[in-house]
Amino acid sequence: MLNLRKQLPGLLLCLGIALPAWFLGKSFPLLGAPVIAILSGMLLRAFVPAIKNTLGTFESGVKFSSKKLLQAAIILLGFDMNLYHVVRVGKQSLYVMLFTLTSAFVVAYLVGRALKITKNTTILIGVGTSICGGSAIAATAPVIQAEDDEVAHAISTIFLFNIMAVFIFPTLGRILGLSDLGFGMWAGTAVNDTSSVVAAAASWGSVAGNDTALTFATIVKLTRTLMIVPITLVLALITAHQNQKNVKNQGQSFQFLKVFPWFVLGFLAAALINTFVFDVPKEAVTLGKFLIVMAMSAIGLNTHLKKLISNGYKPILLGLSCWFAVASVSLLVQSVLKLW
């Protein structure tokens, strides 16, 4: 009860930001509720004195929202997965996904080092580009113990390329002469966020006169989302190894189970339940998406706007490099393997 009393003001503040962001996101789907929420939180912190001067009052609830609610949201999103679809599409898209994932991380590592971007920001942008945008960033951030500023950099960068993809991909696809299935594969493996995948594929379908690309792109994208599980587990092991080294140097003991990302197993369990036990009501997934918006509100409140602006161009260059690598490698692998 004492913790709840401490957390309540911050939770209510995040809820107050998340609700209008949620409805605005429905009106402006290309912008999206998570981006609106994180921007709203940053602007409130920077320009509303009543909030800026009383952040200590909200600190406990804001921290809870950005960490615990975020993990609960990822678990609930697992109820949107059907593993039968994953198996069916996986045979066709697995090679493309493996190559695009590898290219994204290699490019992120090289460009991140060249631009001297923080390790966590580099990882978050690489994961967001290669897997599923904001959801992958949300899942990875607590695993690598990322700062809120780093999450904000990654989310804003991914958002920029989500918007660009919706307008650029359908036009480029027609110039390249892709088939409906070929475009579906390309959008599903190379566009960052699920909403942008759907928007780009729907735009393609409106000209093609069918939903082939839309259906296939959506299934490929949901299959790609499952890569959150192995990637976050690997990152957890790497982070744990580094933490173990640090605590040993300080003469302390380290317990891996304390930092293990249990919520990722919850995501996998939710997918298994939805596939093999019963169809979970879609309201559970909707709740998960809303909790992500609340978490983004909290991250916005914890983000220093001046610092974000001062370092802004480097994450954008990194995001552009990763995005170009993923998009070109996806097309190259499809061409070499003659998938479509």
FILUM-71822 format. One record per residue (C-alpha): residue number from 1; x, y, z. Coordinates in pm, whole numbers, plus 32768, in hexadecimal, padded with zeros to 4 digits. Example, Ala and Ser with C-alpha at 12.3 -4.5 7.8 and 13.67 -1.06 7.14 Angstrom:
BEGIN
    k    c1    c2    c3
    1  84CE  7E3E  830C
    2  8557  7F96  82CA
***
This chain:
BEGIN
    k    c1    c2    c3
    1  8000  8000  8000
    2  8123  80EA  804F
    3  81B9  80A7  7EF9
    4  806A  80DE  7E4F
    5  8040  8229  7F05
    6  8198  8295  7E88
    7  8159  821E  7D26
    8  7FF6  829F  7CFA
    9  8049  840C  7C9C
   10  8140  839D  7B91
   11  8057  828F  7B0D
   12  7F39  8389  7AF0
   13  801C  8482  7A3D
   14  8089  8378  7941
   15  7F1E  830F  7915
   16  7EBB  847A  78DD
   17  7FBC  8495  77C5
   18  7F75  833D  7733
   19  7DFB  8362  770A
   20  7DFD  848C  761A
   21  7F30  83FA  756B
   22  7E72  82B4  7536
   23  7D49  835E  748D
   24  7E25  844C  73C6
   25  7EE7  831C  734E
   26  7DA6  828C  72BE
   27  7D66  83D1  7204
   28  7ECE  83E8  718A
   29  7F3D  827C  715F
   30  807A  82D6  70A0
   31  80F1  839A  71CD
   32  807B  8297  72CB
   33  801C  82AB  743B
   34  8174  8248  74C7
   35  8223  8365  7410
   36  8115  845F  7477
   37  8136  83E9  75E1
   38  82AF  8405  75F1
   39  82AA  855E  754E
   40  8197  85D2  763C
   41  825D  855C  776A
   42  8398  860F  76F6
   43  82DF  8754  76AE
   44  8227  874E  77FD
   45  836E  871B  78B7
   46  841A  8831  77F7
   47  830B  893C  77EA
   48  820D  8905  7902
   49  82A2  8990  7A46
   50  81A2  88E2  7B26
   51  8220  878E  7AAB
   52  838E  87ED  7A7F
   53  83A6  886D  7BE6
   54  82F1  8745  7C88
   55  838E  861F  7BCF
   56  83F5  8586  7D1C
   57  8285  8556  7D76
   58  824C  848E  7C39
   59  839B  83DA  7C2F
   60  8333  828A  7CC3
   61  8201  825D  7BE5
   62  82B4  82D7  7AAD
   63  83CF  81E1  7AEB
   64  82D4  80C6  7B22
   65  8226  811F  79DA
   66  8368  812A  790F
   67  83E5  7FDC  7996
   68  82D9  7EF3  7A1F
   69  81B2  7F5F  7949
   70  8292  7F46  7819
   71  82E8  7DDC  786C
   72  8178  7D85  78A9
   73  8123  7E1F  7758
   74  821C  7D41  76A0
   75  8182  7C0A  7740
   76  8024  7C71  76D2
   77  809C  7CAB  756D
   78  80F3  7B37  7560
   79  7F7D  7AF0  754C
   80  7F85  7B82  73EB
   81  8067  7A69  736E
   82  7FF3  7929  72C5
   83  8114  7835  72A6
   84  806B  7773  718C
   85  8088  78AB  70B4
   86  81F1  78D0  711F
   87  8248  776E  70B1
   88  8190  7791  6F67
   89  8236  78D7  6F02
   90  8380  7890  6FAE
   91  83F1  7799  6EA5
   92  83D9  78A8  6D9E
   93  8454  79D4  6E66
   94  8553  793C  6F58
   95  8683  7971  6E7A
   96  861E  7AD7  6E2F
   97  85EA  7B1F  6FA1
   98  8738  7A8A  7007
   99  87F5  7B59  6F07
  100  873C  7C9B  6F55
  101  876F  7C6C  70CC
  102  88E2  7C2C  709B
  103  890F  7D55  6FB4
  104  8858  7E3F  70A2
  105  892F  7DE1  71CB
  106  8A78  7DE8  710A
  107  8A2A  7F3D  7075
  108  89AC  7FC1  71C5
  109  8AED  7F52  7270
  110  8BD5  7FE9  7167
  111  8B1A  8130  7134
  112  8AD4  8156  72A8
  113  8C47  813D  72F6
  114  8CA2  822B  71DB
  115  8BA9  8330  7258
  116  8C03  82EF  73C7
  117  8A99  82A8  7426
  118  8A5A  8201  7576
  119  8A51  8086  7570
  120  88EA  8073  75EC
  121  8866  816B  74EA
  122  8919  80A6  73DA
  123  887C  7F5F  744F
  124  871F  7FF5  746C
  125  8726  808B  730E
  126  87B4  7F47  727F
  127  86A6  7E78  732B
  128  8592  7F6C  72D1
  129  85F7  7F6B  7162
  130  8629  7DF5  7140
  131  8506  7D69  720E
  132  83D0  7E38  724F
  133  840D  7FA4  729A
  134  8388  802B  73E2
  135  8322  7ED9  7470
  136  8482  7E4E  7446
  137  8517  7F87  74E1
  138  8421  7F68  7603
  139  847F  7DFB  7639
  140  85F6  7E34  761F
  141  8619  7F70  76F2
  142  85ED  7ECD  7849
  143  86CB  7DA7  77E6
  144  87F9  7E83  7793
  145  87A3  7F7B  78AA
  146  877D  809A  77B4
  147  8749  81FF  782D
  148  8607  82B1  77D2
  149  86C6  83A9  76F8
  150  874F  8286  762E
  151  85F3  81F2  7601
  152  856F  8346  7592
  153  8684  8365  748D
  154  8634  820C  7403
  155  84B8  823A  73FE
  156  84CC  838C  734E
  157  85C1  8304  724D
  158  84ED  81D3  71FF
  159  83B8  82B0  71E1
  160  845F  8385  70D5
  161  84AB  8259  6FF9
  162  8353  81C0  7038
  163  82B6  82F4  6F98
  164  83AB  82F3  6E74
  165  8371  8180  6E2F
  166  81FA  81A9  6E02
  167  8230  829F  6CE4
  168  8372  8219  6C4B
  169  8346  809E  6C4C
  170  8211  807D  6B6A
  171  82A9  8167  6A64
  172  83FB  80B8  6A6F
  173  8351  7F64  6A60
  174  82A3  7FBE  691C
  175  83E2  804F  6887
  176  8494  7F08  68DC
  177  8378  7E3A  6847
  178  832C  7D71  6981
  179  8209  7C7D  6985
  180  80FB  7C93  6A93
  181  81A6  7B80  6B5D
  182  82FD  7C18  6B1F
  183  828B  7D69  6BA4
  184  81E3  7CBE  6CCC
  185  832B  7C13  6D22
  186  83F0  7D56  6CF7
  187  8305  7E27  6DCD
  188  82E5  7D15  6ED4
  189  845F  7CEE  6EFC
  190  84DC  7E52  6EC2
  191  83DC  7F49  6F4E
  192  8410  7F8C  70C0
  193  82BF  7F9D  716F
  194  8189  7EC4  713E
  195  80A5  7FF0  7101
  196  818E  806F  6FF0
  197  81A4  7F13  6F53
  198  8028  7F08  6F42
  199  8012  806B  6EBA
  200  8118  802F  6DAB
  201  8080  7EE0  6D43
  202  7F1F  7F71  6D41
  203  7F98  808B  6C62
  204  802C  7F8A  6B75
  205  7EE9  7EBE  6B7B
  206  7E0F  7FEB  6B2A
  207  7EC2  8007  69DB
  208  7EE8  7E8F  69A2
  209  7D77  7E57  69E7
  210  7DA9  7D39  6AE1
  211  7E1B  7CF8  6C48
  212  7F27  7BF4  6BF5
  213  804B  7CD4  6C55
  214  7F98  7D51  6D8E
  215  7F46  7BF5  6E11
  216  80A0  7B69  6DCA
  217  815B  7C9B  6E51
  218  8095  7C90  6F96
  219  80DE  7B1E  6FD2
  220  8251  7B4C  6F7E
  221  8262  7C76  706B
  222  81BF  7BB7  718A
  223  82B2  7A98  714B
  224  83D1  7B8F  7157
  225  834D  7C10  72A4
  226  8399  7ABD  7343
  227  850B  7B09  7314
  228  84E4  7BE1  744A
  229  8506  7AA4  751A
  230  865F  7A23  74AC
  231  86F0  7B81  747E
  232  868F  7BFA  75DA
  233  8709  7AB8  7679
  234  885D  7ADD  75CE
  235  8871  7C4A  7637
  236  8814  7BE5  779B
  237  8935  7AED  77A2
  238  8A2A  7BF2  771F
  239  89AF  7CF7  7817
  240  89BE  7BFA  7933
  241  8B25  7B9F  78D8
  242  8B8A  7D0D  78DC
  243  8AD8  7D49  7A26
  244  8B7F  7C16  7ABA
  245  8CD4  7CA1  7A5C
  246  8C7F  7DF0  7AF8
  247  8C03  7D64  7C44
  248  8D2C  7C79  7C5D
  249  8E12  7DA3  7C35
  250  8D55  7E48  7D53
  251  8D66  7D0E  7E2A
  252  8BEE  7CCE  7E17
  253  8B23  7B9C  7DB2
  254  8A4D  7B90  7C7A
  255  890C  7AC9  7C3E
  256  88A1  7A95  7AD3
  257  873C  7A38  7B32
  258  8704  7B98  7BB3
  259  8747  7C32  7A5E
  260  86B4  7B1C  7986
  261  859E  7BAD  78A6
  262  8480  7AD9  792A
  263  8383  7BAE  7871
  264  840C  7B28  7726
  265  83AE  79CA  7796
  266  825A  7A59  77EE
  267  823D  7AD9  7688
  268  828F  797D  7604
  269  8199  78D8  76F8
  270  8088  79C7  7686
  271  80CB  7966  751A
  272  80B8  77F5  7575
  273  7F6E  7824  762E
  274  7EDA  78E7  750B
  275  7F48  77D9  7414
  276  7F04  7692  74C8
  277  7E11  76D4  75E8
  278  7D0B  77D4  7580
  279  7CE9  7915  74B9
  280  7D2A  7A2B  75B0
  281  7C3E  7B56  758D
  282  7CDC  7C71  74C8
  283  7C9B  7D58  75EF
  284  7DD0  7CC2  7694
  285  7EA8  7D33  7571
  286  7E00  7E88  7572
  287  7E51  7EAB  76E5
  288  7FBC  7E51  769B
  289  7FCF  7F5F  7590
  290  7F38  805F  767E
  291  8033  8005  778F
  292  814A  8046  7695
  293  80B7  81A2  7660
  294  80B8  81DA  77DA
  295  8221  8164  77EB
  296  8282  8250  76CF
  297  81DA  836C  7790
  298  82BB  831B  78B8
  299  83F2  8309  77DD
  300  8399  845C  774A
  301  837A  84EE  78A8
  302  84D4  8467  78FE
  303  8577  84EF  77C2
  304  8641  8632  77B3
  305  85CA  86E2  7677
  306  8702  87BE  7652
  307  87E8  8691  7666
  308  8711  85D4  756D
  309  8721  86F2  7471
  310  8896  872C  749F
  311  88EB  85C4  743D
  312  87CE  8595  7344
  313  8878  8574  71F1
  314  8959  844D  724B
  315  883E  8356  729C
  316  8791  83C1  715A
  317  88C9  836F  708D
  318  88E3  8222  7141
  319  8772  81D7  7101
  320  8796  8232  6F92
  321  88C2  814B  6F6B
  322  880E  8025  7011
  323  86CF  8064  6F4D
  324  8786  806E  6DFF
  325  8844  7F30  6E57
  326  8709  7E6F  6EB7
  327  8640  7EE3  6D88
  328  8754  7E97  6C8C
  329  87B8  7D48  6D27
  330  864B  7CD6  6D2B
  331  862E  7D18  6BB5
  332  8781  7C7B  6B6D
  333  8733  7B37  6C26
  334  85DF  7B1A  6B7D
  335  8687  7B49  6A2B
  336  879E  7A4D  6A6C
  337  86B1  7944  6AF4
  338  85AC  7991  69E7
  339  8497  798C  6AEB
  340  839E  7A48  6A12
***
